[in-house]
Amino acid sequence: MGSAFERYSGFAPVFDENSRVLVLGSFPSVKSRQDGFYYGNPQNRFWRMLCGFFQEEIPATVAGKIEFLLRNKVALWDMVASCEIVGSADASIKREEVVDVHTILEHAPIECVLCNGTKSYELLVKQFPQFLSITKKMPSTSPANPRYKEAEWHTALYEIFFGRYE
């Protein structure tokens, strides 16, 4: 008997030696896998939220999005390097291989890790508890999340880039 689960691989991280914040998703959606880059579903709020914070237009190309991320000192990756998954639902992720977050944290001055949703946060806590002190669980930008609040993202980003309100 065949399984509806297929094994897929995620994307390489986007970062450089100037990245200050690492946004960790869980695993690319079907649309993102088709497009070959993070947050490819136009209904996902990620690019609108992040570009809105920096008051810039959403870049039209992958190269433009990479340039935007690096220029604004944002690193981007997913916690799951590869897995078996049905569709796009995090709940269907099975037999996942987790990325090594050290890859970025050893090469960039990351001040804060923002986990885009529960799955990425749970995996980070389980695999890399030493980074909990710099990690925040953020509301998923997925269109499937009815509890999304953009203000929570903007507050966290403001604290990283401009300091806390005292």
C-alpha positions in Angstrom: 0.0 0.0 0.0 1.2 3.5 -0.8 1.4 6.4 1.6 0.1 9.9 0.9 3.3 11.1 2.6 6.2 12.1 0.4 9.6 13.2 1.5 10.6 16.8 0.7 13.6 19.0 1.4 13.6 22.6 2.5 15.7 25.5 1.4 19.2 26.8 2.2 19.4 29.5 4.9 19.6 33.1 4.0 22.0 35.1 6.1 25.3 36.9 6.1 27.9 38.2 8.7 25.6 41.2 9.5 22.4 39.3 10.2 21.0 40.4 13.6 17.7 38.4 13.8 16.9 34.9 12.7 13.4 34.1 11.7 12.8 30.3 11.8 9.8 28.8 10.1 8.9 25.2 10.3 8.9 23.8 6.7 8.0 25.3 3.3 4.3 25.1 2.1 3.4 23.4 -1.1 3.3 26.8 -2.9 6.7 27.7 -1.5 8.2 24.4 -2.6 6.7 25.0 -6.1 8.2 28.6 -6.1 11.5 27.4 -4.7 11.7 30.0 -1.9 10.3 30.9 1.5 6.7 32.1 2.1 5.6 31.7 -1.6 1.9 31.5 -0.7 0.6 35.0 -1.4 -1.9 34.5 1.4 0.9 34.0 3.9 1.4 37.2 5.8 5.2 37.0 6.2 6.4 39.2 3.4 3.6 41.8 4.0 4.5 41.9 7.7 8.2 42.2 7.3 8.2 44.6 4.4 5.6 46.6 6.2 7.8 46.9 9.3 10.7 48.2 7.2 8.3 50.3 5.1 9.3 48.8 1.8 7.5 47.2 -1.1 7.5 43.4 -1.3 10.3 42.4 -3.7 8.9 40.7 -6.8 11.8 38.2 -7.2 13.6 35.7 -5.1 16.8 37.7 -5.7 15.1 40.8 -4.5 13.8 39.1 -1.4 17.2 37.8 -0.5 18.7 41.3 -1.1 15.9 42.8 1.1 16.6 40.3 3.9 20.4 40.8 3.9 20.1 44.6 3.7 17.8 44.6 6.7 20.0 42.2 8.7 17.3 39.4 8.8 18.3 35.8 8.5 15.7 33.3 7.3 15.5 29.5 7.6 13.2 26.6 8.5 13.8 24.2 11.4 13.0 21.2 9.3 15.6 20.4 6.6 13.6 17.5 5.2 10.5 15.5 6.2 7.6 13.5 5.0 4.5 15.8 4.7 1.1 15.8 3.2 0.2 19.2 1.8 1.4 22.1 3.9 0.2 21.3 7.4 2.8 21.3 10.1 0.7 18.7 11.9 1.4 16.2 9.1 5.2 16.5 9.3 6.7 13.1 10.0 10.3 11.7 10.2 11.8 15.2 10.1 15.4 16.0 9.9 16.2 19.2 11.8 18.6 21.8 10.7 21.7 22.8 12.7 21.0 26.3 13.9 24.7 26.7 14.8 25.3 27.1 11.1 24.0 30.6 11.4 24.6 31.4 15.0 28.3 30.8 14.7 28.7 33.1 11.7 26.3 36.0 12.3 25.8 38.3 15.3 22.2 37.0 15.9 20.6 38.8 18.8 17.2 37.1 18.7 15.6 34.1 17.1 11.9 34.6 16.2 10.1 31.3 15.7 7.3 31.7 13.1 4.7 29.5 14.9 4.5 26.6 17.3 6.2 23.9 15.3 9.4 25.7 14.8 9.5 26.8 18.4 8.9 23.3 19.7 11.6 21.9 17.5 14.1 24.6 18.6 13.3 24.0 22.3 13.8 20.3 21.9 17.0 20.4 19.8 18.7 23.6 20.9 17.5 24.5 24.4 20.7 26.6 24.9 19.2 29.3 22.6 15.9 29.7 24.6 17.2 32.9 26.3 17.3 34.7 22.9 14.2 33.0 21.4 10.6 34.2 21.1 7.7 32.2 19.9 5.8 34.4 17.4 2.3 33.9 16.0 2.5 32.0 12.7 2.1 34.1 9.6 0.3 31.2 7.9 -3.1 32.0 6.5 -4.4 29.0 8.5 -3.6 30.9 11.8 -6.7 32.8 13.0 -4.8 34.2 16.0 -2.2 36.0 14.0 -1.3 39.5 15.3 1.0 41.6 13.2 1.6 44.0 16.1 3.4 41.2 18.0 5.8 40.8 15.2 6.4 44.5 14.8 7.0 44.9 18.6 9.6 42.1 18.6 11.3 43.5 15.5 11.3 47.0 17.0 13.0 45.7 20.2 15.7 44.1 18.2 16.4 47.0 15.8 15.6 50.0 18.0 15.7 48.9 21.6 12.9 48.4 24.1 10.6 51.1 25.3 11.8 52.0 28.8 
